[in-house]
Amino acid sequence: MPELNVLVYVFELTDDRLEAAQRHAADVPGLTAADVLESPHVLIGTAEQMAEDLLRRRDEYGVSYIVLNTGDREHLEQFAGVVALLVGQ
């Protein structure tokens, strides 16, 4: 069975998911916060919200391999919390 991956361009761990999504949406005319949050290339929110998004995307799109577009060690350490929630899922 083929494995599908997605490249995550925007990763932001935050308790204010809507504010962050609105900030990112403001960069592109006509884009809404909802559009940003629905993109498979964006992970914004708490670790729990991100884990839920990834599980939903796995079910919806068949994506099981995630690549973060960052060399930032802080982001990788933050993403470890998301991975911990997904272990065994």
Stockholm file with secondary structure:
# STOCKHOLM 1.0

chainA/1-89         MPELNVLVYVFELTDDRLEAAQRHAADVPGLTAADVLESPHVLIGTAEQMAEDLLRRRDEYGVSYIVLNTGDREHLEQFAGVVALLVGQ
#=GR chainA/1-89 SS CCCEEEEECEEEECSCHHHHHHHHHTTSTTCCHHHHHHCTTEEEECHHHHHHHHHHHHHHHCEEEEEECCCCHHHHHHHHHHHHHHTTC
#=GC SS_cons        CCCEEEEECEEEECSCHHHHHHHHHTTSTTCCHHHHHHCTTEEEECHHHHHHHHHHHHHHHCEEEEEECCCCHHHHHHHHHHHHHHTTC
//
